[in-house]
Amino acid sequence: MSDANQSPLVWTGILRKMRVVDGDPIGYHLKDAAIGQEPAPDQALTPYVGQPVHLRFTGQIRCTLCGRAMKKTFNDGYCFPCAQSRPEADLCIVRPELCHHGHADHPCRDEAFAQSQCFQPHILYVSLTSGAKVGITRQVNLPSRWIDQGAVAAMPVARLADRRAVGLLEKRLSDEGFADRTHWTRMLKGDPPAEELAPFAEQVVARLEAWGEAGLLPAAGRQVQRFRYPVNAWPEKVASFNFDKTPEVGGLLEGIKGQYLILEGGVINLRKFSGYQVEVRAG
């Protein structure tokens, strides 16, 4: 890290999920999660692939929902009070089949949030990340959801009216043996052949047809989209950096995939450290 302070400072901000732009290759931008002050402008990161990049955690952590200073994050960079009260942090966000909207003894945390986020069209999809899997997201989140997961190919399969409905369908498929998770270390070792998606998609479609799923998209709506990530070299062994243990990380930026920076000495999931203030030097 001796050369870190010699590189130009290109960005300082509170980390959050990188903004992605669908392109060839995918474009990545650092995005500031600062609240209560003017956020730093987005910083394009893709142009620095192939150059030295260094990140230094300043020691400051801020809640990405309320801006409160804290020592430990919960969920997506939330403080403990927000994790306990805000709708973005409710259990049903990660397990939508457990939606409790309308339950008198366990009411929704925020009705306006439910209507704007949960009671909106959602997509059940198949994607190829570490392998073929099923997943769900709001329709407006495509294709960024696929890119965030490091998918090399993806296809929408069904459209449902709300998050709970699509979550129940995904859970039913998972119970039937269809994978619904990404193995991140495998995902970072290279791109699986995009052709592996088609037979998996056919199985999922066949199962939905057998169940009489009304939300199944017609064949014309089930188009495969492919993605190419800005990666020059894949790690032979995936070792991860952790700001809590190593406040300064860096080296040659070999690539970016999903929400991971692939550095010559290891990888770091920037989304995992949402709320952490970092200084980024590059070049």
C-alpha positions as CSV (number, residue, x, y, z in Angstrom):
1,M,0.0,0.0,0.0
2,S,3.0,2.3,-0.1
3,D,2.0,3.7,-3.4
4,A,-1.6,4.5,-2.4
5,N,-0.9,8.0,-1.2
6,Q,0.8,8.8,-4.5
7,S,-2.3,8.2,-6.6
8,P,-4.8,10.9,-7.2
9,L,-7.8,11.1,-4.9
10,V,-10.8,10.5,-7.2
11,W,-13.7,10.1,-4.8
12,T,-14.7,10.3,-1.1
13,G,-18.1,9.2,0.0
14,I,-20.4,6.9,2.0
15,L,-20.5,3.6,0.2
16,R,-23.8,2.1,-1.1
17,K,-24.6,-0.3,-3.9
18,M,-22.8,0.8,-7.0
19,R,-24.9,2.3,-9.8
20,V,-24.8,0.1,-12.9
21,V,-25.3,1.0,-16.5
22,D,-26.1,-1.8,-19.0
23,G,-23.5,-1.6,-21.8
24,D,-20.7,-3.5,-23.4
25,P,-19.1,-3.8,-21.0
26,I,-21.2,-3.0,-18.0
27,G,-20.6,0.5,-16.5
28,Y,-20.0,0.9,-12.8
29,H,-20.3,4.1,-10.8
30,L,-19.5,4.8,-7.1
31,K,-22.6,6.4,-5.5
32,D,-22.6,8.4,-2.3
33,A,-25.1,7.5,0.4
34,A,-24.6,10.7,2.4
35,I,-27.8,12.1,4.1
36,G,-28.1,15.6,5.4
37,Q,-25.4,17.0,3.2
38,E,-24.7,17.3,-0.5
39,P,-23.6,13.9,-1.8
40,A,-20.4,13.5,-3.8
41,P,-21.0,13.2,-7.5
42,D,-21.1,9.7,-8.9
43,Q,-17.7,8.5,-9.9
44,A,-17.2,6.2,-12.9
45,L,-15.1,3.2,-11.9
46,T,-15.1,1.0,-15.0
47,P,-12.4,3.2,-16.7
48,Y,-9.9,2.3,-14.0
49,V,-10.0,-1.4,-14.7
50,G,-6.4,-2.3,-15.5
51,Q,-5.0,0.5,-13.2
52,P,-4.0,0.6,-9.6
53,V,-7.0,1.4,-7.3
54,H,-6.8,1.9,-3.5
55,L,-9.6,2.3,-1.0
56,R,-9.2,3.6,2.6
57,F,-11.9,3.2,5.2
58,T,-11.8,6.5,7.2
59,G,-13.4,4.9,10.3
60,Q,-16.7,6.7,9.9
61,I,-19.9,4.7,9.4
62,R,-23.3,6.4,8.7
63,C,-26.7,4.8,8.4
64,T,-27.8,4.8,4.7
65,L,-31.4,5.5,5.7
66,C,-31.2,8.2,8.3
67,G,-27.5,9.3,8.3
68,R,-26.9,8.5,12.0
69,A,-23.3,7.8,13.0
70,M,-22.8,4.2,14.3
71,K,-20.2,1.5,14.9
72,K,-22.0,-1.4,13.3
73,T,-24.3,-1.8,10.4
74,F,-27.3,-4.0,9.9
75,N,-28.8,-5.2,6.6
76,D,-27.9,-2.8,3.8
77,G,-26.0,-0.3,5.9
78,Y,-28.7,0.5,8.4
79,C,-28.4,1.6,12.0
80,F,-30.2,-0.6,14.7
81,P,-33.2,1.7,15.1
82,C,-33.8,1.8,11.4
83,A,-33.3,-2.0,11.1
84,Q,-36.0,-2.4,13.7
85,S,-38.5,0.1,12.3
86,R,-38.0,1.0,8.7
87,P,-39.9,-1.0,6.0
88,E,-36.7,-1.3,3.9
89,A,-35.3,-3.6,6.7
90,D,-38.4,-5.8,7.3
91,L,-37.9,-9.5,7.1
92,C,-40.3,-9.7,4.2
93,I,-37.9,-7.7,2.0
94,V,-35.6,-10.8,1.8
95,R,-38.3,-13.4,2.3
96,P,-41.4,-11.9,0.5
97,E,-43.4,-15.1,1.1
98,L,-43.6,-14.0,4.7
99,C,-45.4,-10.7,3.8
100,H,-47.6,-9.7,6.7
101,H,-49.5,-6.9,5.1
102,G,-53.0,-6.7,6.4
103,H,-52.2,-8.7,9.6
104,A,-53.9,-6.9,12.5
105,D,-51.4,-8.2,15.1
106,H,-48.4,-7.5,12.9
107,P,-49.1,-4.6,10.6
108,C,-47.0,-3.4,7.7
109,R,-44.3,-0.9,8.8
110,D,-45.3,1.7,6.2
111,E,-48.4,1.6,4.0
112,A,-47.0,4.1,1.5
113,F,-43.9,2.0,1.1
114,A,-45.9,-1.1,0.6
115,Q,-48.0,0.5,-2.2
116,S,-45.0,2.0,-4.0
117,Q,-42.6,-0.9,-3.6
118,C,-44.5,-4.2,-2.9
119,F,-47.8,-3.8,-4.6
120,Q,-46.2,-3.2,-8.0
121,P,-45.6,-5.6,-10.9
122,H,-42.8,-8.1,-10.1
123,I,-40.9,-10.5,-12.3
124,L,-39.9,-14.1,-11.7
125,Y,-36.8,-14.7,-13.8
126,V,-34.1,-17.3,-14.5
127,S,-30.5,-16.2,-14.6
128,L,-27.0,-17.6,-14.9
129,T,-24.6,-16.3,-12.2
130,S,-22.5,-19.0,-10.5
131,G,-25.0,-21.4,-12.1
132,A,-28.6,-21.4,-13.3
133,K,-31.1,-20.0,-10.7
134,V,-34.5,-18.5,-10.3
135,G,-35.0,-15.1,-8.7
136,I,-37.5,-12.2,-8.3
137,T,-37.5,-8.5,-8.5
138,R,-39.7,-5.5,-9.3
139,Q,-40.2,-5.1,-13.0
140,V,-38.6,-1.6,-12.9
141,N,-35.4,-3.1,-11.4
142,L,-34.5,-5.0,-14.6
143,P,-31.8,-5.3,-15.8
144,S,-29.9,-3.8,-12.9
145,R,-30.9,-6.6,-10.6
146,W,-29.4,-9.1,-12.9
147,I,-26.2,-7.1,-13.2
148,D,-25.9,-6.7,-9.4
149,Q,-26.0,-10.5,-9.0
150,G,-23.3,-10.9,-11.7
151,A,-25.5,-12.7,-14.2
152,V,-24.0,-13.4,-17.6
153,A,-27.5,-14.2,-19.0
154,A,-31.0,-13.8,-17.7
155,M,-34.6,-14.1,-18.9
156,P,-37.9,-13.0,-17.5
157,V,-40.3,-15.9,-17.1
158,A,-43.5,-14.7,-15.3
159,R,-45.1,-11.4,-14.3
160,L,-47.1,-11.2,-11.1
161,A,-49.1,-8.4,-9.5
162,D,-47.2,-8.0,-6.3
163,R,-44.1,-9.0,-4.2
164,R,-45.9,-11.6,-2.0
165,A,-47.3,-13.4,-5.0
166,V,-44.0,-13.7,-6.8
167,G,-42.3,-14.6,-3.6
168,L,-44.6,-17.5,-3.0
169,L,-44.0,-18.7,-6.5
170,E,-40.2,-18.5,-6.1
171,K,-40.5,-20.4,-2.8
172,R,-42.6,-23.1,-4.4
173,L,-40.0,-23.6,-7.1
174,S,-37.2,-23.6,-4.5
175,D,-39.1,-26.3,-2.6
176,E,-39.2,-28.3,-5.9
177,G,-35.4,-28.2,-6.1
178,F,-34.8,-25.2,-8.4
179,A,-31.8,-23.2,-7.2
180,D,-32.5,-19.7,-6.0
181,R,-29.0,-18.6,-4.7
182,T,-25.7,-17.5,-6.1
183,H,-22.4,-18.9,-4.9
184,W,-20.4,-15.8,-5.0
185,T,-16.9,-17.4,-5.0
186,R,-17.8,-19.5,-8.0
187,M,-19.4,-16.4,-9.7
188,L,-16.0,-14.6,-9.4
189,K,-13.9,-17.4,-10.9
190,G,-15.2,-16.9,-14.5
191,D,-18.3,-16.7,-16.7
192,P,-20.3,-19.9,-17.1
193,P,-21.3,-20.7,-20.7
194,A,-24.5,-18.6,-21.5
195,E,-26.0,-21.7,-23.2
196,E,-26.5,-23.3,-19.8
197,L,-29.4,-21.1,-19.2
198,A,-31.8,-22.4,-21.9
199,P,-32.4,-26.0,-20.5
200,F,-32.9,-24.6,-17.0
201,A,-35.4,-22.1,-18.3
202,E,-37.3,-24.8,-20.2
203,Q,-37.7,-26.8,-17.0
204,V,-39.0,-23.7,-15.1
205,V,-41.4,-22.8,-17.8
206,A,-42.6,-26.5,-18.0
207,R,-43.3,-26.5,-14.3
208,L,-45.2,-23.2,-14.4
209,E,-47.3,-24.5,-17.3
210,A,-48.0,-27.7,-15.3
211,W,-49.2,-25.6,-12.3
212,G,-51.4,-23.5,-14.6
213,E,-49.6,-20.2,-13.6
214,A,-51.5,-17.4,-15.1
215,G,-48.6,-15.0,-14.9
216,L,-46.4,-17.0,-17.3
217,L,-45.1,-14.7,-20.0
218,P,-45.7,-15.6,-23.6
219,A,-42.7,-16.9,-25.5
220,A,-42.2,-13.5,-27.2
221,G,-41.8,-12.0,-23.7
222,R,-39.2,-14.5,-22.6
223,Q,-36.1,-13.1,-24.3
224,V,-32.6,-13.8,-23.0
225,Q,-30.4,-10.8,-22.3
226,R,-26.6,-11.3,-22.0
227,F,-24.1,-9.2,-20.1
228,R,-20.3,-8.7,-20.4
229,Y,-18.4,-7.4,-17.4
230,P,-15.3,-5.3,-17.3
231,V,-12.9,-8.1,-16.2
232,N,-9.3,-8.5,-17.5
233,A,-8.4,-11.5,-15.3
234,W,-10.2,-13.8,-12.9
235,P,-8.7,-14.7,-9.5
236,E,-7.4,-18.3,-9.2
237,K,-8.3,-18.3,-5.5
238,V,-11.0,-16.0,-4.2
239,A,-9.9,-14.2,-1.0
240,S,-12.1,-11.4,0.3
241,F,-11.0,-8.1,1.8
242,N,-12.8,-6.7,4.9
243,F,-12.6,-3.1,5.9
244,D,-13.2,-4.0,9.6
245,K,-9.9,-5.9,9.6
246,T,-8.0,-4.1,6.9
247,P,-9.0,-0.4,6.6
248,E,-6.8,0.0,3.5
249,V,-7.1,-2.3,0.5
250,G,-6.0,-2.0,-3.1
251,G,-3.8,-3.1,-6.0
252,L,-4.4,-3.5,-9.7
253,L,-8.1,-3.5,-10.4
254,E,-8.5,-6.6,-12.5
255,G,-12.2,-6.2,-13.0
256,I,-15.7,-5.6,-11.6
257,K,-18.6,-8.1,-11.5
258,G,-21.8,-8.0,-9.5
259,Q,-21.0,-5.6,-6.7
260,Y,-17.4,-6.9,-6.4
261,L,-14.1,-5.2,-7.2
262,I,-11.6,-7.8,-8.3
263,L,-8.2,-6.7,-7.1
264,E,-4.9,-8.5,-7.7
265,G,-4.7,-9.5,-4.0
266,G,-8.4,-10.2,-3.4
267,V,-12.0,-9.1,-3.9
268,I,-14.2,-6.8,-2.0
269,N,-18.0,-6.6,-2.0
270,L,-18.7,-2.9,-1.8
271,R,-22.4,-3.4,-1.1
272,K,-21.5,-5.3,2.0
273,F,-19.9,-2.2,3.4
274,S,-22.7,0.2,2.7
275,G,-22.5,3.1,5.1
276,Y,-18.7,3.0,5.3
277,Q,-17.0,6.2,4.4
278,V,-14.1,5.6,2.0
279,E,-11.5,7.5,0.1
280,V,-10.7,6.1,-3.4
281,R,-7.4,6.8,-5.2
282,A,-6.8,5.5,-8.7
283,G,-4.4,5.7,-11.5
